[in-house]
Amino acid sequence: MIREEDFLTVYLDVIWVLNLLFDSLLLYLTAIILKRSIRIWRLLAGGFIGSIIVLLAFTPLNTFSGHPLVKLLFSVMMTLTVFGYKRWRFFTKALFTLYFSTFLIGGTLIGVHYFIQYNNQLTTSVLLSNAKGFGDPISWIFVLIGFPIAWHFSKTKIETMEMTKIQFDQIVNVVFTIFNKTFTVKGLVDSGNQLYDPISKMPVMFVSIKDQFDLMPEEIKKMATNSELLIMGEEIIPVEWQNRLRVVPFKVVGQEHQLIVAIKPDTILIRKDMDVYQCEKGLVSFTLQQLSTDNSFQCIVHPKMLTSMKQTDSVMVS
């Protein structure tokens, strides 16, 4: 027979774990907004610190656990644990962004709750229950289901807003490696390039090898000159290259759908001004066509590639 004390202990364990996960996800969303690369153990450590405030409510310090200054202190400790301290502006930006993420997710959940809630008496009872303690099981189930949805919705919308803010018609430096061979080109971020691999959803960028044809490996030459033969299986390249090949549908204005060959490189680094972006998911398609009449760029970069995580270390791209 389960005693009431045992049920309360299990219930509080669940509440603590949920707070740990939610705080960690909020910190992760903050890192995405700030474009900062962080380690998983730092995320979990920051989430653990944030979840301690739940446990304090059942200690003699419960009268202080809900005080705004105590909450601010925990927020500062979470921010320092995850992002560290380099300078005051660096720290305060991370702290305010954490609050922005919290209000964004919380506001979304509150808005959805009141949108689907139509019973005034039930609404009042839920609010009173939340005011007395940690809410009833129904409210926690709603949070458990709604939080991941709100988090994903916020993350997607933030990335969409970032793409609209990017100055697309801008020259950037692009460095990508394939089988430890490095290629450096000038790229144009073009909003008109919205090509994705339909299966992996990876963005595709185009690279012209017209001026460096003789310096390219034979496999890349075949991709640029005999893409149709590769697709039909009439042209052969090494197996290790074949494993990275993707066939992507490509539509040109005035023509029917075509197929192009793209390859998954080892790494893609894009430098824009003083920021360096590491695109973990991207494809490269090679062509003999000259992309710029004045040869000011040799690559057309997909704008989605500039919403990837910024590198913390300085990487020189020439």
BAFI-3210 file (N, C-alpha, C; in Angstrom, 3 decimals, decimal comma, padded with zeros to 6 digits):
// residues 318
n [1|2|3|4|5|6|7|8|9|10|11|12|13|14|15|16|17|18|19|20|21|22|23|24|25|26|27|28|29|30|31|32|33|34|35|36|37|38|39|40|41|42|43|44|45|46|47|48|49|50|51|52|53|54|55|56|57|58|59|60|61|62|63|64|65|66|67|68|69|70|71|72|73|74|75|76|77|78|79|80|81|82|83|84|85|86|87|88|89|90|91|92|93|94|95|96|97|98|99|100|101|102|103|104|105|106|107|108|109|110|111|112|113|114|115|116|117|118|119|120|121|122|123|124|125|126|127|128|129|130|131|132|133|134|135|136|137|138|139|140|141|142|143|144|145|146|147|148|149|150|151|152|153|154|155|156|157|158|159|160|161|162|163|164|165|166|167|168|169|170|171|172|173|174|175|176|177|178|179|180|181|182|183|184|185|186|187|188|189|190|191|192|193|194|195|196|197|198|199|200|201|202|203|204|205|206|207|208|209|210|211|212|213|214|215|216|217|218|219|220|221|222|223|224|225|226|227|228|229|230|231|232|233|234|235|236|237|238|239|240|241|242|243|244|245|246|247|248|249|250|251|252|253|254|255|256|257|258|259|260|261|262|263|264|265|266|267|268|269|270|271|272|273|274|275|276|277|278|279|280|281|282|283|284|285|286|287|288|289|290|291|292|293|294|295|296|297|298|299|300|301|302|303|304|305|306|307|308|309|310|311|312|313|314|315|316|317|318]
n.u [000,850|000,576|001,843|000,797|002,931|004,928|003,835|003,871|006,629|007,513|006,063|007,194|009,759|009,325|008,441|010,786|012,592|011,320|011,529|014,303|014,810|013,297|014,511|017,042|016,440|015,511|017,876|019,296|017,807|018,360|021,101|020,941|019,667|021,617|023,654|025,767|028,128|027,900|028,708|027,241|027,285|027,486|025,007|023,305|024,266|023,615|020,816|020,368|021,069|019,044|016,837|017,054|015,723|013,155|013,340|014,031|011,683|010,661|012,072|013,388|013,943|011,890|010,378|011,911|012,415|010,708|011,183|011,832|014,535|015,964|015,294|016,473|019,149|019,555|019,187|021,388|023,454|022,917|023,363|026,091|027,194|026,618|027,363|029,556|031,856|033,045|033,117|031,312|029,182|028,898|028,002|025,585|024,017|023,555|022,142|019,792|018,763|018,165|016,011|014,293|013,833|012,554|010,215|009,143|008,529|006,905|004,866|003,759|002,694|000,814|-000,881|-001,888|-003,153|-005,249|-006,568|-007,701|-009,161|-012,361|-014,090|-014,951|-015,109|-013,546|-011,094|-010,538|-010,250|-007,973|-006,052|-006,050|-005,134|-002,557|-001,507|-001,387|000,400|002,225|000,548|-002,084|-002,335|-003,391|-002,705|000,066|000,416|-000,449|001,590|003,779|003,261|002,830|005,112|007,442|006,365|005,901|008,534|009,806|008,308|008,993|011,771|011,826|010,518|012,246|014,555|013,472|012,967|015,573|016,602|015,237|016,422|018,961|021,380|021,130|022,363|025,344|028,853|030,652|033,159|033,903|034,755|035,303|035,693|036,587|037,168|039,523|040,663|040,945|038,897|038,636|036,561|034,927|031,731|028,290|025,591|022,453|019,098|017,417|018,205|016,790|017,095|016,712|017,691|015,303|015,007|016,875|016,610|018,652|020,280|021,428|024,360|025,911|028,869|031,251|033,668|035,065|037,314|039,223|039,497|041,482|042,826|041,197|040,030|039,559|037,086|035,408|035,490|034,068|031,561|030,853|030,895|029,758|027,231|024,729|025,428|026,476|024,195|022,683|024,252|026,222|028,665|031,453|032,546|034,771|033,787|033,674|033,139|030,703|029,024|028,524|027,124|024,259|021,179|019,440|016,364|015,904|014,742|014,427|013,602|011,333|012,021|011,669|011,559|014,768|017,604|020,231|023,594|024,837|027,132|027,997|030,014|032,929|033,216|031,782|032,557|031,656|032,461|031,341|031,725|032,985|032,164|032,038|030,507|029,551|028,412|026,662|024,953|024,760|024,958|027,003|027,045|028,666|029,616|030,321|029,619|030,024|029,435|029,493|029,748|031,872|033,562|033,540|032,587|032,483|030,661|027,355|025,615|023,429|020,900|020,042|022,245|023,543|022,299|023,329|025,261|027,464|031,011|033,047|035,765|038,328|038,496|040,400|039,633|040,575]
n.v [-001,195|002,170|004,873|008,186|009,889|008,700|008,980|011,769|012,200|010,934|012,452|014,994|014,442|014,056|016,621|018,057|016,940|017,664|020,459|020,661|019,745|021,612|024,076|023,615|023,421|026,010|027,435|026,383|027,358|030,045|030,054|029,454|031,733|033,649|032,694|031,142|028,658|025,971|023,633|020,445|019,571|021,921|023,069|021,252|021,553|024,234|024,020|022,345|024,008|025,924|024,340|023,890|025,758|024,868|022,814|024,255|025,280|023,462|023,551|025,088|027,540|028,320|030,628|032,480|031,513|032,234|034,904|037,849|038,749|036,479|034,773|036,236|035,973|033,221|033,138|034,603|032,901|030,649|031,720|032,412|029,890|028,525|030,229|031,638|034,316|036,960|039,665|042,555|043,363|041,129|039,274|040,433|040,536|037,832|037,188|038,802|037,779|035,205|035,708|036,755|034,478|032,886|034,392|034,370|031,632|031,128|033,039|032,093|029,614|030,482|031,989|029,994|028,391|030,029|030,414|027,948|027,503|027,638|027,548|029,494|029,099|026,821|027,806|029,663|027,949|026,506|028,524|029,243|026,858|026,763|028,953|028,110|025,985|023,699|023,308|021,369|017,888|017,989|020,535|020,282|018,261|019,594|021,532|019,836|018,733|021,002|022,643|021,589|021,915|024,685|025,521|024,522|025,903|028,576|028,523|027,975|030,235|032,256|031,651|032,093|034,848|035,724|035,077|036,866|039,197|039,110|040,549|039,895|040,296|040,182|039,817|037,006|035,042|031,719|028,565|025,232|021,738|018,646|015,361|016,022|017,916|021,291|023,989|027,283|029,990|032,916|033,962|034,649|035,636|034,720|035,460|034,331|031,758|029,016|026,311|023,044|019,807|017,401|015,181|015,073|017,693|019,515|022,605|023,804|024,897|026,540|026,071|027,400|026,008|026,864|028,553|027,175|024,653|022,812|022,360|020,903|017,845|014,719|013,570|015,717|017,131|015,383|015,552|018,147|018,190|015,829|015,259|014,164|011,657|010,508|010,354|008,533|006,342|005,742|006,879|006,404|006,854|006,829|004,718|005,919|008,544|008,271|007,611|010,012|011,476|013,274|013,375|015,992|017,531|020,139|023,245|025,310|028,503|028,554|026,071|022,494|020,369|019,541|017,448|017,628|017,012|016,824|017,129|016,029|017,883|017,740|019,873|023,174|026,467|029,799|033,107|036,163|039,481|040,004|037,692|034,150|031,437|028,122|025,738|022,975|021,321|020,979|021,103|020,832|021,832|021,444|023,373|024,235|026,623|030,143|032,128|034,805|037,754|039,544|038,047|038,352|036,717|033,210|031,457|030,629|031,189|029,549|031,215|030,113|028,923|030,825|030,980|029,263|027,948|030,256|030,268|030,132|030,443|032,255|032,152|032,301|033,207|033,198]
n.w [000,000|-000,926|000,756|001,734|002,114|000,549|-001,990|-002,229|-002,186|-004,568|-006,366|-006,027|-006,871|-009,594|-010,294|-009,772|-011,652|-014,040|-013,883|-013,997|-016,634|-018,108|-017,427|-018,486|-021,217|-021,672|-021,280|-023,398|-025,578|-025,181|-025,788|-028,503|-029,524|-028,938|-030,487|-029,513|-028,847|-026,686|-024,046|-023,296|-020,645|-019,253|-019,788|-018,457|-015,875|-015,379|-015,593|-013,405|-011,253|-011,508|-010,902|-008,215|-006,764|-006,569|-004,713|-002,472|-001,582|000,180|002,451|005,460|004,354|002,767|002,777|001,542|-000,974|-003,054|-003,418|-005,368|-005,510|-004,797|-006,910|-008,965|-008,199|-008,590|-011,340|-012,213|-011,348|-012,937|-015,490|-015,361|-014,993|-017,377|-019,557|-018,692|-017,753|-019,477|-020,065|-018,858|-020,557|-022,170|-020,299|-019,235|-021,531|-022,037|-019,697|-019,852|-022,201|-021,411|-019,680|-021,583|-023,173|-021,280|-020,722|-023,250|-023,776|-021,529|-021,907|-024,259|-023,426|-021,510|-023,146|-024,891|-022,994|-021,994|-024,324|-025,002|-022,749|-021,446|-019,340|-016,772|-013,989|-013,664|-014,526|-012,502|-010,300|-011,042|-011,058|-008,348|-007,275|-008,343|-007,066|-004,457|-004,397|-006,285|-008,403|-010,028|-011,166|-013,758|-014,760|-014,809|-016,664|-018,912|-019,098|-019,455|-021,964|-023,496|-023,216|-024,725|-027,307|-027,421|-027,102|-029,436|-031,356|-030,750|-031,214|-033,982|-035,038|-034,228|-035,718|-038,251|-038,159|-037,931|-040,419|-042,048|-041,252|-042,179|-044,247|-047,363|-049,921|-049,868|-049,740|-048,646|-046,956|-047,677|-046,495|-047,034|-046,396|-047,896|-047,512|-046,103|-047,746|-048,378|-049,450|-050,555|-051,116|-052,472|-051,511|-052,317|-050,461|-051,120|-051,272|-053,076|-053,404|-052,428|-052,196|-051,088|-049,913|-050,407|-048,731|-046,506|-045,750|-045,910|-046,621|-049,836|-051,428|-054,215|-056,074|-058,185|-060,303|-062,426|-062,828|-061,446|-062,393|-063,236|-060,881|-059,309|-057,695|-059,442|-058,948|-058,249|-060,613|-062,269|-061,090|-061,740|-064,520|-065,559|-064,341|-064,962|-065,972|-063,682|-062,105|-063,570|-063,299|-065,092|-064,969|-062,903|-059,580|-056,715|-053,926|-051,374|-051,993|-053,264|-051,150|-050,000|-051,777|-052,947|-054,641|-055,897|-056,547|-058,899|-059,914|-062,664|-063,892|-066,521|-067,410|-067,164|-064,221|-062,967|-062,156|-059,858|-058,717|-055,467|-052,718|-049,434|-047,440|-045,218|-043,380|-043,144|-043,158|-042,659|-043,033|-041,968|-041,896|-038,757|-037,664|-037,425|-038,858|-038,346|-040,338|-039,812|-041,162|-044,426|-048,023|-050,997|-054,312|-057,360|-060,215|-063,660|-064,596|-064,735|-062,040|-061,452|-063,277|-063,113|-061,641|-058,895|-056,954|-056,303|-055,449|-054,426|-051,635|-049,436|-047,587|-045,173|-044,093|-042,642|-040,244|-038,488|-035,692|-034,118|-034,034|-031,146|-031,001|-032,685|-036,144|-038,961|-042,172|-045,399]
ca.u [000,000|001,395|001,512|000,693|004,272|005,645|003,285|004,365|008,043|007,615|005,532|008,182|010,862|008,918|008,451|012,185|013,153|010,722|012,156|015,676|014,766|012,787|015,547|018,102|015,948|015,496|019,262|019,677|017,185|019,139|022,331|020,593|019,418|022,893|024,616|026,937|028,305|028,125|028,816|026,026|027,386|027,191|023,554|022,703|024,645|022,778|019,462|020,353|021,047|017,712|015,840|017,221|014,752|011,965|013,601|014,086|010,319|010,336|013,074|013,112|014,154|010,803|009,849|012,775|012,595|009,931|011,494|012,435|015,992|016,477|015,159|017,507|020,426|019,637|019,358|022,788|024,287|022,684|024,019|027,538|027,570|026,495|028,035|030,768|031,950|034,179|033,012|029,994|028,188|028,723|027,210|024,228|023,281|023,114|021,140|018,541|018,242|017,557|014,676|013,475|013,429|011,585|008,946|008,612|007,906|005,809|003,763|003,113|001,895|-000,334|-001,791|-002,578|-004,024|-006,464|-007,281|-008,494|-009,940|-013,643|-014,857|-014,408|-014,963|-012,397|-009,909|-010,281|-009,755|-006,601|-005,195|-005,917|-004,282|-001,179|-001,059|-001,142|001,540|002,831|-000,461|-002,668|-001,756|-003,832|-001,908|001,413|000,353|-000,506|002,936|004,665|003,015|002,892|006,439|008,253|005,759|006,189|009,979|010,076|007,688|009,807|013,050|011,595|010,194|013,460|015,390|012,831|013,219|016,987|016,818|014,735|017,303|020,262|021,604|021,410|023,292|026,612|029,927|031,204|034,213|033,434|035,789|034,751|036,663|036,090|038,255|040,699|041,128|040,264|038,572|038,294|035,928|034,076|030,344|027,228|024,395|021,371|017,784|016,752|018,606|015,998|017,159|016,956|017,557|013,964|015,033|017,581|016,286|019,882|020,396|022,425|025,031|026,525|030,264|031,796|035,082|035,524|038,654|040,143|039,141|042,660|043,300|040,186|040,115|038,800|035,706|034,656|035,356|032,982|030,291|030,529|030,761|028,970|026,285|023,670|025,993|026,576|022,846|022,259|025,145|027,124|029,971|031,796|033,499|035,043|032,654|033,616|032,481|029,311|028,259|028,202|026,377|022,820|020,525|018,490|015,541|016,261|013,819|014,882|012,482|011,191|012,410|011,088|012,392|016,006|018,280|021,636|024,354|025,460|027,922|028,078|031,423|033,279|032,874|031,520|032,732|031,306|032,827|030,612|032,311|033,857|031,521|032,289|029,405|029,841|027,199|026,810|024,112|024,771|025,446|027,698|026,882|029,690|029,198|031,304|029,068|030,558|028,319|029,618|030,344|033,155|034,293|033,630|032,280|032,466|029,760|026,065|025,388|022,049|020,791|019,844|023,543|023,995|021,577|023,967|025,930|028,726|032,140|033,592|037,176|038,568|038,946|040,757|039,225|041,204]
ca.v [000,000|003,383|005,902|009,550|010,489|008,165|009,603|013,139|012,156|010,630|013,593|016,066|014,022|014,337|018,082|018,509|016,519|018,506|021,782|020,518|019,673|022,863|025,105|023,301|023,790|027,476|027,856|026,007|028,344|031,275|029,885|029,530|033,146|034,365|032,073|030,741|027,215|025,615|022,206|019,875|019,498|023,253|023,213|020,465|022,168|025,413|023,567|021,821|025,151|026,513|023,457|023,862|026,668|024,071|022,081|025,196|025,524|022,468|023,697|026,286|028,759|028,436|032,000|033,285|030,890|032,925|036,341|038,245|038,833|035,110|034,301|036,922|035,367|031,933|033,417|035,011|031,704|029,829|032,365|032,277|028,481|028,098|031,110|032,210|035,778|037,527|041,094|042,878|043,374|039,729|038,604|040,985|040,139|036,462|037,180|039,354|036,855|034,106|036,167|036,855|033,116|032,436|035,089|033,940|030,320|031,258|033,763|031,195|028,650|031,174|032,331|028,777|027,935|030,826|030,267|026,713|027,449|028,332|027,452|030,495|028,525|025,927|028,658|030,220|026,888|026,192|029,614|029,122|025,693|027,148|029,912|027,421|025,075|023,426|023,032|020,039|017,034|018,387|021,676|019,822|017,541|020,629|022,102|018,801|018,601|022,298|023,271|021,266|022,509|026,122|025,692|024,316|027,015|029,778|028,334|028,101|031,619|033,062|031,411|032,750|036,282|035,957|035,010|038,094|040,297|038,974|041,309|038,794|040,646|040,501|038,868|036,359|034,060|030,355|027,545|023,899|020,653|017,345|014,396|016,746|018,897|022,545|024,877|028,634|030,742|034,040|033,577|035,644|035,168|035,062|035,056|033,556|030,353|028,328|024,900|022,086|018,377|017,073|014,096|015,480|019,102|020,304|023,634|023,528|026,046|026,260|026,506|027,346|025,594|027,189|029,136|026,276|023,317|021,942|022,088|020,132|016,379|014,154|013,307|016,971|017,435|014,557|016,082|019,393|018,016|014,647|014,975|013,267|010,313|010,009|010,014|007,336|005,247|005,458|007,383|005,802|007,523|005,953|004,435|006,880|009,735|007,929|007,607|011,388|012,125|013,440|013,824|017,016|018,139|021,540|023,852|026,549|029,215|028,293|024,703|021,481|019,979|018,864|016,832|017,990|016,211|017,592|016,287|016,473|018,084|017,500|021,090|024,409|027,664|031,025|034,295|037,374|040,524|039,439|036,488|032,916|030,493|026,737|025,089|021,532|020,615|021,684|020,374|021,635|021,386|022,064|023,706|024,912|027,927|031,283|032,684|036,259|038,273|040,173|037,082|038,841|035,592|031,914|030,585|031,177|030,622|029,489|032,079|029,309|028,557|031,878|030,897|028,212|028,405|030,954|029,668|030,990|030,691|033,041|031,359|033,179|032,726|034,059]
ca.w [000,000|-001,052|001,732|001,203|002,104|-000,602|-003,197|-002,283|-002,528|-005,990|-007,112|-005,981|-007,734|-010,973|-010,445|-009,826|-012,938|-015,076|-013,796|-014,492|-018,097|-018,656|-017,280|-019,448|-022,550|-021,742|-021,475|-024,759|-026,459|-025,015|-026,560|-029,925|-029,842|-028,857|-031,399|-028,738|-028,732|-025,288|-023,783|-022,715|-019,192|-018,729|-019,840|-017,378|-014,599|-015,219|-015,307|-012,035|-010,336|-011,568|-010,296|-006,759|-006,150|-006,261|-003,477|-001,358|-001,101|001,199|003,499|006,283|003,562|001,798|002,734|000,678|-002,289|-004,076|-003,451|-006,662|-005,434|-004,807|-008,289|-009,744|-007,843|-009,279|-012,773|-012,390|-011,206|-014,119|-016,627|-015,195|-015,153|-018,768|-020,518|-018,141|-017,673|-020,208|-019,788|-018,315|-021,621|-022,567|-019,271|-019,148|-022,735|-021,823|-018,633|-020,368|-023,206|-020,657|-019,262|-022,788|-023,524|-020,280|-020,940|-024,547|-023,597|-020,571|-022,538|-025,227|-022,688|-020,924|-024,226|-025,340|-021,915|-021,939|-025,592|-024,985|-021,519|-021,618|-018,107|-015,860|-012,665|-013,699|-014,613|-011,182|-009,428|-011,435|-010,602|-006,903|-007,016|-008,642|-006,065|-003,194|-004,446|-007,585|-009,416|-010,021|-012,211|-015,094|-015,204|-015,112|-017,934|-019,951|-019,229|-019,979|-023,397|-024,176|-023,177|-025,911|-028,509|-027,378|-027,305|-030,863|-032,078|-030,527|-031,901|-035,424|-035,362|-034,054|-036,891|-039,386|-038,036|-038,200|-041,861|-042,660|-040,882|-042,835|-045,468|-048,271|-050,999|-049,215|-050,020|-047,461|-047,199|-047,442|-046,451|-046,787|-046,554|-048,349|-047,355|-045,599|-048,721|-048,070|-050,563|-050,111|-052,191|-052,127|-051,702|-052,255|-049,768|-052,047|-050,777|-054,113|-053,293|-051,410|-052,557|-050,004|-050,191|-049,889|-047,749|-045,293|-045,496|-045,851|-047,647|-050,873|-052,017|-055,511|-056,178|-059,534|-060,350|-063,770|-062,800|-060,746|-062,854|-063,278|-059,530|-058,597|-057,803|-060,562|-058,530|-058,338|-062,037|-062,806|-060,589|-062,433|-065,972|-065,933|-063,265|-065,451|-066,059|-062,317|-061,652|-064,297|-062,966|-066,201|-064,570|-061,626|-058,701|-055,563|-053,039|-050,288|-052,528|-053,546|-049,901|-049,619|-052,856|-052,860|-055,873|-055,452|-057,609|-059,107|-060,857|-063,301|-064,513|-067,955|-067,728|-066,309|-063,080|-063,265|-061,032|-059,712|-057,762|-054,391|-051,825|-048,040|-047,064|-043,808|-042,628|-043,891|-042,347|-043,381|-042,273|-042,318|-041,067|-037,736|-037,146|-038,162|-038,693|-038,688|-040,852|-039,593|-042,124|-045,695|-049,193|-051,998|-055,697|-058,192|-061,564|-064,514|-064,960|-064,000|-061,287|-061,400|-064,516|-062,788|-060,828|-057,518|-056,084|-056,980|-054,688|-054,008|-050,312|-048,967|-046,398|-043,968|-043,545|-041,745|-038,976|-037,707|-034,480|-034,251|-033,336|-030,113|-031,306|-033,899|-037,281|-040,054|-043,472|-046,390]
c.u [000,880|000,936|001,482|002,063|005,069|005,154|003,806|005,829|008,240|007,168|006,536|009,400|010,549|008,957|009,877|012,827|012,611|011,342|013,589|015,697|014,316|013,828|016,688|017,688|015,885|016,904|019,756|019,068|017,914|020,431|022,065|020,378|020,723|023,943|025,914|026,964|028,669|028,157|027,562|026,096|027,142|025,686|022,889|023,047|023,820|021,334|019,329|020,283|019,661|016,664|015,946|016,176|013,445|012,144|013,627|012,715|009,906|011,401|012,697|013,308|013,022|010,241|010,667|012,838|011,837|010,216|012,171|013,960|016,621|016,405|016,208|018,877|020,601|019,833|020,793|023,706|024,134|023,433|025,532|027,991|027,598|027,377|029,337|030,720|033,220|034,263|031,569|028,908|027,881|027,809|025,765|023,382|022,747|022,014|019,788|017,917|017,611|016,161|013,743|012,966|012,364|010,221|008,310|007,884|006,715|004,608|003,010|002,210|000,656|-001,363|-002,573|-003,561|-005,337|-007,241|-008,194|-009,368|-011,213|-014,492|-014,249|-014,178|-013,747|-011,100|-009,530|-009,708|-008,322|-005,644|-004,988|-005,009|-002,828|-000,631|-000,707|000,110|002,068|001,808|-000,979|-002,075|-002,146|-002,991|-000,484|001,459|000,308|000,869|003,880|004,498|003,259|004,274|007,287|007,701|006,060|007,661|010,326|009,492|008,530|011,131|012,886|011,337|011,400|014,382|014,809|013,079|014,671|017,265|016,337|015,635|018,639|020,323|022,086|022,470|024,614|027,622|030,485|032,335|033,719|034,619|035,108|035,808|035,942|037,273|039,583|041,320|040,280|040,089|038,103|037,758|035,212|032,631|029,392|026,026|023,186|020,054|017,023|017,119|017,852|015,977|017,538|016,945|016,222|013,962|015,659|017,278|017,536|019,876|021,551|023,037|025,754|027,931|030,725|033,280|035,703|036,963|039,682|039,925|040,326|043,159|042,354|040,432|039,222|037,346|034,851|034,476|034,200|031,617|029,860|030,254|029,813|027,968|025,189|024,172|026,147|025,217|022,373|023,140|026,106|028,536|030,253|032,798|033,702|033,859|032,536|032,998|030,998|028,461|027,849|027,341|024,887|022,307|019,372|017,686|015,786|015,367|014,391|013,691|012,472|011,561|011,711|012,051|013,626|016,572|019,739|022,268|024,992|026,177|027,952|029,545|031,662|032,852|032,584|031,634|032,448|031,649|032,108|031,046|033,262|033,283|031,822|031,183|029,863|028,541|027,376|026,004|024,046|025,351|026,086|027,474|027,860|029,174|030,350|030,838|029,685|029,402|028,332|030,318|031,704|033,999|034,495|033,263|032,203|031,478|028,474|025,659|023,902|021,912|020,598|021,166|024,078|023,178|022,148|024,690|027,222|029,811|032,679|035,042|037,289|039,140|039,201|040,382|039,781|040,711]
c.v [001,236|004,421|007,276|010,213|010,013|008,790|011,023|013,166|011,900|011,813|014,735|015,724|014,335|015,833|018,601|018,155|017,378|019,903|021,752|020,514|020,994|023,977|024,872|023,681|025,305|028,027|027,518|026,972|029,681|031,213|029,975|030,981|033,931|033,842|031,721|029,225|026,869|024,101|021,705|019,866|020,854|023,512|022,499|021,048|023,417|025,054|023,025|022,953|025,785|025,661|023,408|024,720|025,950|023,341|023,006|025,468|024,559|022,425|024,893|027,597|029,011|029,847|032,895|032,761|031,599|034,407|036,693|038,304|037,445|034,533|034,942|036,310|034,023|032,124|033,806|033,790|030,780|030,393|032,220|030,839|028,079|028,920|031,708|033,727|036,237|039,035|041,382|042,821|041,952|039,001|039,107|040,627|038,730|036,395|037,684|038,439|035,641|034,492|036,302|035,479|032,597|033,076|034,660|032,603|030,418|031,977|032,916|030,198|029,296|031,513|031,128|028,301|028,712|030,778|029,040|026,608|028,267|028,293|028,396|029,934|027,610|026,717|029,209|029,168|026,515|027,262|029,548|027,955|026,020|028,101|029,224|026,550|024,927|023,051|021,614|019,206|017,455|019,534|021,247|019,008|018,530|021,242|021,101|018,633|019,919|022,917|022,896|021,871|024,001|026,396|025,555|025,455|028,281|029,694|028,541|029,536|032,532|032,890|032,092|034,256|036,614|035,973|036,281|039,288|040,256|039,861|040,336|039,144|041,105|039,397|038,328|035,429|032,674|029,399|026,204|022,848|019,379|016,382|015,099|017,676|020,155|023,391|026,211|029,431|031,957|033,659|034,750|035,027|035,659|034,546|034,244|032,089|029,722|026,826|024,049|020,669|017,927|016,000|014,555|016,915|019,967|021,368|023,342|024,846|025,596|026,846|026,328|026,987|025,954|027,688|028,240|024,831|022,364|021,556|021,184|018,626|015,868|013,919|014,566|017,379|016,653|015,074|017,322|019,188|016,890|014,277|014,015|011,829|009,688|009,555|008,713|006,125|004,894|005,977|006,887|006,685|006,623|005,842|005,465|008,210|009,462|007,984|009,003|012,111|012,191|013,915|014,739|017,523|019,637|022,118|025,175|027,186|028,956|026,893|023,745|021,146|019,210|018,250|017,271|017,083|017,139|016,617|016,903|016,636|017,755|018,678|022,219|025,562|028,890|032,210|035,507|038,467|039,879|038,159|035,292|031,922|029,106|026,046|023,578|020,727|021,427|020,815|021,351|021,003|022,163|022,274|024,344|026,299|029,022|032,021|034,201|036,746|038,918|039,302|037,577|037,761|034,328|030,945|031,336|030,449|030,649|030,320|031,311|028,951|029,606|031,943|029,797|028,819|029,134|030,205|030,648|031,350|031,479|032,158|032,312|032,506|033,693|033,730]
c.w [000,000|-000,050|001,078|001,134|000,897|-001,889|-003,363|-002,694|-004,019|-006,820|-007,149|-006,824|-009,186|-011,246|-010,586|-011,166|-014,069|-015,071|-014,295|-016,020|-018,698|-018,572|-018,269|-020,862|-022,719|-021,951|-022,875|-025,775|-026,377|-025,818|-028,058|-030,342|-029,882|-029,837|-030,677|-028,600|-027,296|-025,151|-023,061|-021,191|-018,551|-018,727|-018,669|-016,011|-014,337|-014,921|-013,892|-011,020|-010,320|-010,877|-008,773|-006,077|-005,824|-004,938|-002,266|-000,775|000,005|002,290|004,363|005,528|002,571|001,707|001,812|-000,754|-003,401|-004,188|-004,775|-006,626|-005,443|-006,209|-009,182|-009,470|-008,553|-010,782|-013,084|-012,318|-012,414|-015,321|-016,546|-015,431|-016,618|-019,696|-019,997|-018,106|-018,383|-019,996|-019,402|-019,397|-022,101|-021,586|-019,248|-020,378|-022,588|-020,772|-019,137|-021,423|-022,544|-020,190|-020,466|-023,214|-022,569|-020,501|-022,259|-024,423|-022,659|-021,153|-023,545|-024,525|-022,080|-021,993|-024,725|-024,284|-021,900|-023,244|-025,572|-023,741|-021,684|-020,365|-017,083|-014,465|-012,586|-013,767|-013,248|-010,237|-009,755|-010,943|-009,092|-006,535|-007,262|-007,601|-004,755|-003,250|-005,844|-008,637|-009,335|-011,149|-013,612|-015,623|-015,552|-016,397|-019,093|-020,185|-019,876|-021,484|-024,121|-024,224|-024,387|-027,195|-028,562|-027,630|-028,783|-031,698|-031,950|-031,271|-033,406|-035,815|-035,212|-035,250|-038,125|-039,352|-038,332|-039,697|-042,545|-042,349|-041,617|-044,081|-046,537|-049,314|-050,405|-049,502|-048,702|-047,902|-046,806|-047,505|-046,159|-047,096|-046,980|-048,335|-047,067|-046,624|-048,564|-049,320|-050,003|-051,290|-051,603|-052,440|-051,605|-051,558|-050,547|-051,499|-051,807|-054,099|-052,129|-051,669|-051,350|-050,568|-049,602|-048,816|-046,434|-044,879|-045,349|-046,937|-048,599|-051,343|-053,288|-055,547|-057,614|-059,481|-061,704|-063,782|-062,123|-061,174|-062,794|-061,891|-058,746|-058,731|-058,931|-060,187|-058,642|-059,796|-062,652|-062,332|-061,369|-063,910|-066,360|-064,850|-063,709|-065,551|-064,674|-061,798|-062,298|-063,995|-064,069|-065,947|-063,162|-060,884|-057,494|-054,615|-051,922|-050,727|-052,789|-052,285|-049,464|-050,659|-052,541|-054,217|-055,469|-056,640|-057,688|-060,195|-061,357|-064,004|-066,021|-068,366|-066,770|-065,169|-063,552|-061,987|-061,023|-058,668|-056,742|-053,465|-050,433|-047,664|-045,597|-042,948|-043,604|-042,910|-043,200|-042,494|-042,838|-041,358|-040,056|-037,128|-038,043|-037,830|-039,132|-039,061|-040,749|-040,607|-043,408|-046,792|-050,164|-053,362|-056,569|-059,610|-062,321|-064,920|-064,110|-063,345|-061,237|-062,661|-064,265|-061,875|-059,387|-056,499|-056,933|-056,332|-054,367|-052,731|-049,981|-047,690|-045,104|-043,309|-042,588|-040,470|-038,106|-036,517|-034,813|-033,496|-032,312|-030,387|-032,589|-034,981|-038,435|-041,363|-044,506|-047,774]
res [m|i|r|e|e|d|f|l|t|v|y|l|d|v|i|w|v|l|n|l|l|f|d|s|l|l|l|y|l|t|a|i|i|l|k|r|s|i|r|i|w|r|l|l|a|g|g|f|i|g|s|i|i|v|l|l|a|f|t|p|l|n|t|f|s|g|h|p|l|v|k|l|l|f|s|v|m|m|t|l|t|v|f|g|y|k|r|w|r|f|f|t|k|a|l|f|t|l|y|f|s|t|f|l|i|g|g|t|l|i|g|v|h|y|f|i|q|y|n|n|q|l|t|t|s|v|l|l|s|n|a|k|g|f|g|d|p|i|s|w|i|f|v|l|i|g|f|p|i|a|w|h|f|s|k|t|k|i|e|t|m|e|m|t|k|i|q|f|d|q|i|v|n|v|v|f|t|i|f|n|k|t|f|t|v|k|g|l|v|d|s|g|n|q|l|y|d|p|i|s|k|m|p|v|m|f|v|s|i|k|d|q|f|d|l|m|p|e|e|i|k|k|m|a|t|n|s|e|l|l|i|m|g|e|e|i|i|p|v|e|w|q|n|r|l|r|v|v|p|f|k|v|v|g|q|e|h|q|l|i|v|a|i|k|p|d|t|i|l|i|r|k|d|m|d|v|y|q|c|e|k|g|l|v|s|f|t|l|q|q|l|s|t|d|n|s|f|q|c|i|v|h|p|k|m|l|t|s|m|k|q|t|d|s|v|m|v|s]
***
